[in-house]
Every structure is written in structure tokens, then in C-alpha cells.
């Protein structure tokens, strides 16, 4: 070793003066200089390795030129490429391509720029002369002047006879129904690249790969995409929702219809929405798809899940009584009932009176771990992914204790996307089968493939019974449209403003099943900050707004979807409950006759 | 050529410096001008500047750079330390001034009077740290304490700018010097586990760090719109160029690469001159770094050894990070390729650093070393 004599000499006597302990301690901090030669070589070796890795990656790129193709996902071709049509479930066009002419310029060939700018702006008054002048003055080989012009405008430009100005045929994406189903369809930009919604999904499914590979695609030789949506139902749903939002002066609203046996989304709307033909403000955060991108506390609607959990685990039966005599205390927190009854409540009463105390007690019987496992099974704790690229992760409490279980049981403290909640309620009422929602048309057989049974059929029937009972005598009466045997559940959640639950801002939800004895459709309506009105006695709870709107939607959409009205109630709607000895379910409820 | 018999300062300089290192640096500077010619015209056109705007400016910056390089390479180790102290104090003052009065560019306050003082801070910092460690090994604690104190003093203003690339670079060089200075293995293990632990904590609890990392690993998982445009375009350049490139001026991918003339000049090299040229460039960097370190390992003066190792590490880490980012081996960091990327402050500061390097690597009679380290530490 080549050590430095002078350094060592000064070091040694210094150490000797200290006592042994301190010396040992200090020696931990001293630097062993004689090691540095070896260590510099070690560092040099490290650098050698790093440079080898860099060279290795370069050589790898050189040896595998085919990787380039795999890497290029969506190219923005200058000329808008063809896209397949998007149809509704009955074959009606939701999105299609039309051939349009666009005007381009080759600035290098333009002889008199000022003249060209003058004449073009006289035909297209919306072009900014200064911008056009800058474009035509650039040294580029190609610039667009105006995309998608009318035949008349094309003729006029043609007759100008300007050198360096040309025409090109392009495809323009058109959405004939405007904002109807805008959030599901998304939109494609002027270059024919899907930006959001199903349009983006189509690109991801290999359309842009085909285009990059140089296939000459036209709308005719592309297979149309058949969605699960029903255009008429979607129109009616959006219309009723818009009326409701206006009437109750809500900030926003959302509604959807789900086929509980196939998982198909039949209709969906989220207001405010946008026109995909002119999506200038589609990215405004206020215009998100509230059904899949927004996450909300579902309020009492979640009680259906909690009761199903307790019933399915065998912790309670429909005959069980739960102590709701006084508010439930937990540490500093007290859980109250909105319609407090101050007595023991049976399970159906817990549901119809929407008792927080009763629901919290049932969740505690199952326990924190059981509760988590159940919600996980019902898909409430993970992000729901559908064909729509836009989705949001639920907000799950980090440290989930007993208090969380109690509040989540009645719909506070867990934020989920509404479509996610619909998926779970769909499974509760369809016989207990968890079906992943889809925006593409599919059959019941396809839907049931790989769809797990998550609760027992008897539990599912109990939930149907409870929801029907709630429509007959409980908070869902406003949606009990004659002949459709509706079942439903309301949910009113106080909104959190600046970290506290607000007293006067609410988010209301409503879930309805049609028909309750053998459900086919699940209706959902949500309103953000609806206001109390004189005719609702200034109540702003869910029954008055979301519930009423759902009722109107059912009345209007029911005939379109081919639900046959039955004006005599089914004689034995809940046979499994009758077998289990719960005969009350099949009797007409007290007080309705 | 200069005769070995001549005893002038210039002759003395010529025969004591490492001429191979000088040649390699000269080659890099020439590469830099050629590549700036290839990479900067599209950027200049995008900004509405004359086509060769950046090339002219880069050539103009080379004049003061070369002057700084020669001036600093003539210094004795003692004068190197003094010069570094002055540069450190002045640039620290300018950094603080930039923090308070500087204009915000792309979300950071790094510029004042048209220069980026943090560039000049780096070589000065390395010299001061090397000095402190060299003293520390001799007189135990005071030097070491100084070396420990200098790190936070230097990186806190950088973090405030914020400039995480420079912060990382400075910290890595500091750790490297600490290691070379003869740190006990227990500390090596301790410090690296604190570093790794810190990164894990940041990943777990700082959403911004996690998002960066996830975006790097798998752009799909972060959801929403992901901006991997720059890095995807850079990778595309390498494929577009293939082994031998499209030829000078023939590149097309470079036209849409936003930072083609600075952070992503390596990718433009790939497109126009090919992967072979890129390998050659990697070779030049590797040659400078490894040759420099191997020579330094034999240097007998503790300060010179640490200072040279530190300056080489600064240069080497910066080049490795830049190339790794271009090849998508690392998440994006704002780091330039030494002597190749466009940037006035950057090239002058590199000239200063390399001048210091040549100065401390000069061969000196053994007697002078012993005399120096015994008599006057400053």
C-alpha cells in the first residue's frame, strides 16, 4: 500500500492523548486514507459497469429494429383516418365518419401572400388574418388552412384559382345525437385519434396499429362497434335528469340504467355534459363522467350492502330485532338515526326507517375483517375498469377500524364510483351473481361466464323483498310506478366541505329495481346539492329529488325497454322466502289497502 | 513543439499535464459543436430564431470557456483551493439572489444575470469537499465536520430552486468522495441504507415521487393522460437512426423532440449519426472517466487525489445520467451531456471543472507534495 507517512504521524500522538473509550468512539469517525487507492479503482470499475449497461442498451436497440413498431401506439397522421361506426344496441348510429374536404396550403408555392390571405378570409370570416398570414409566411411544405369545409366554400376557393392552395379528402367524425351518451362515446380529435371514452378504447383495441401498418381502412370495411346503449332510453333518461337538475337547482346530476342479468349499461348520463361534435370544453373538470370518474359517499344506499352481508353471513334473519332504543356511542362519536324510533327494530324496519344504528350493529356482528372481505368481494375497494378509459379509484380509509366499519355500513367514509355501487347492488338483486358492467352488447350467457356467485340466492331474494317493501311503505314510494312492481332505496349523504360534514349541502342517490320479483333493470339517479323547494316542504333528502326523478325515468323508459306492466301484483313474488317460512313477504303490506 | 529542456511556465505545464485526457476533452468539444449543428436548428426554428442561432452562441461561449480552462489548469493546488472558495462564495450568493429576485422559468428560479450560478457551484463544491476530507484525514474531526456541513449548505438552496437533478448529482458526488476518503464500511452500509430507506419512504408517502416512479415503470397504471412524449420520441430516434444513422441533417424525429439541443442531444446523435457513433461517444466518456480515475488512484497528494476523483465523478455521473435518461434506463431528469449539450453556463462551468482537474492531476515532484501537505494546508 502506498500510505502517506506525514498524515499517519500526526494522527497517532493525537489519539494517544484521549482516553480509550473516547478514542474508540472517535476512531469510528476517522477516515482510513490508505484505503482510497483501492476505493478509487472500485469507483472506476462501477463507472465501467454503468457505461457497459448504456452501451448494451444501444446495441440492443440496434439489434432489434422491429421493436419500433411495437412502441408506436397512436400516431397522429396528418390526414384523419377512418374509424368504425359506433352503434347502439338496436343498430342506430351513435358515431360515424363523413367524407369532408379540407383546404391546405403549400406556403413555398404561394406567390402573393397578402392576396391569398385577403381572399381566403373573405370566404372564411372566422379565420384570423394575422394567424393565417404567419402560417402562409412560414417555410413549411404543408399547412392546413381550414379543415372540413362545405361544398359551397370549396367551390368558392376553387374559383379563386390561388396557386399553392389545394384540397384534400378527409374523414370527419360526426356524432348525430350531440350530447346524448357523450360521456360513453367520448370523442375523436380532428386527426381521427380517439381522445376519450369508447373512441379511445377503439384505438387501444388495435385500430391505430392497423393504420400504422398501412392498411387502407375505410368506414365500410371496418366492423362497427355495437354498444350496450339504447339511444331512446338514453335520450329519455338524460331529458328527465336535466329537468330534475333544473327543477331542484342541483349543481350536477348523473343517472344510469344497468341490466342486472347481463351487466350491460343500457343508458347513462352525467350532467353537465358536452357535445362531442365540438368538444372544446370537454376537459373542463366540471364535465367529468360522474358515473365512473367521480367517487362519492353513497349514503344509505349502501345499507342494502350491509344488510345483505349480515343476512348472508347468517348473523341475522329477517325476523331478528336490533336495539335502536338510543344512539350508539363509540368513543367520542355518537351515531344517530334520522327517523329515530327509540325501540327494537326488525331487519325490514331497519331498512325502511333507514336506521343508522341498526345497520351499524349488523356490521359490527360481522366484524371489521368480514366487512372488508365482503366489500372486496363486491368490488367496492378496487378501481372498477370498464371499456371506458376514464375511471377512478375508490377512496378507502387507510386505517380501517371498528368505527369505520360502523360508518361505512350506512354509507359514510367510503367513496366509490356510482357505477361501481350499481354493480354491487345488481349482484344483490339478480340472485347473487357478480357481473362486471360493460358498455358493449353481450348476451346473458357471455355475462355469466366467469361471473362468481357472491351471495346466496335466498339473501338476494330477501334484498329484493326489502327494496319492494321500501317502495310500498318506506322512503322509495315516489318511484313506485304502478304496474312495474318497483323496489328501491334512497341515500342522502351530507357533503364534506372543508373537512366537515355540511348541514345544508347534500348528495342524494336513489337505486330502483324493476320488477322487484325478478329484476331486469337497475335504475340509478344521483344529484349533487339539490335544493329544497316549497312543493317538497323544503326537504332535500333523496326521496324528494333523486327518487322522484327516478320515478319519472321508470315511467318513461319502461315502455321503451319492453317491460310489461302488471296491474295485479304477482301472487307469490318471493317464493324462497315463503319456503323459509317468512310468509309476511308475500302478503300485501299493512297500511296500503 | 516544446522542448523538454525549456523551463518556461508553458513548457512546464505541457510536460506535466495528462495530454491524453486533454485530447479526449478536445474531441468532446468538437463532437459537441458538430452535434449542436445537427440538433439545434429545428429547435431554433420552432422558437422563431435564426437557424444556426444556438450553434453560433455555443461557438461564442467556447472562447471564454477555453480561456477559463487554460487559466484554471495553470493553477497550483493551493491556488485551486482559493479559486474554488471564491467561486463557491460568489455562486452561492448568486443562487440566493436568484431565489429572491430571479425570474421563474419553467417553474424554477435558477437564472440571474443570464447565468445559472448552480452550474459554477458544482466544481467549486467538489474542490472544497476534497479539501475538507483531505484535512479531515490528517487532523481528525474539524475537516470532516466541515465536509458534513457543506452538503446541506449546498443542497438546500438547490432544493429550494427546485433543481432535483443538480441536488442528486451533488449528493452523489459527496457520497462518492466520502467513500473514497476512507469511510468505514459500517458508514457505507449505514448511509446507503438511510438513502434507500429515504427513497422508499418518499415512494410510499410523497404522491409526487410515486407518480414519477410509476410513470417511469408503467405509464398505464397512473391513469389519465400520461406524457411520455419526449422519452418515446427519443427512443424512436434511436430506432430511426439504426446502426449508421440517417446522415447529418437528415433527421426527422429530431424536429418534434422538444429539448433536442440540450437534454436529448444524445437521441439526435442516434438518429443522424447512428448507434455506432453513440457507442463511440460512450467510449470517449468512459475513457475520460476510467483513465482519469486510474491515474488519480496513484496520485500521492491526498487533496489532489480526492479533488481529481471528485471532479471526474461529477463529470461521469452527469454523462451517465443523461445517456441513461435518453435510453429510458432512468426516469427523466433535467441533466445535460457534458460538453455536448447546448448551454453557456454549463460549458463554462465544465471548462472550469476540467481546468481544475488538469491542474490537480499535474505531475509534481514528490518533495513538493510532502512539503505542501506538511507546511501549509491552505
Interface residues (C-beta under 8 A of the other chain):
Chain A: X2 X4 X6 X7 X10 X11 X14 X26 X28 X29 X30 X31 X32 X33 X34 X35 X36 X37 X39 X40 X41 X43 X44 X47 X48 X50 X51 X53 X54 X55 X57 X58 X59 X61 X62 X65 X67 X68 X71 X72 X390 X391 X392 X393
Chain B: X133 X136 X137 X138 X139 X140 X141 X144 X176 X179 X180 X181 X182 X183 X184 X186 X223 X224 X232 X235 X236 X238 X239 X240 X242 X243 X270 X275 X278 X279 X282 X283 X285 X286 X289 X290 X293 X294 X296 X297 X298 X300 X302 X305 X306 X309 X313 X316 X320 X323 X324 X327 X329 X370 X373 X374
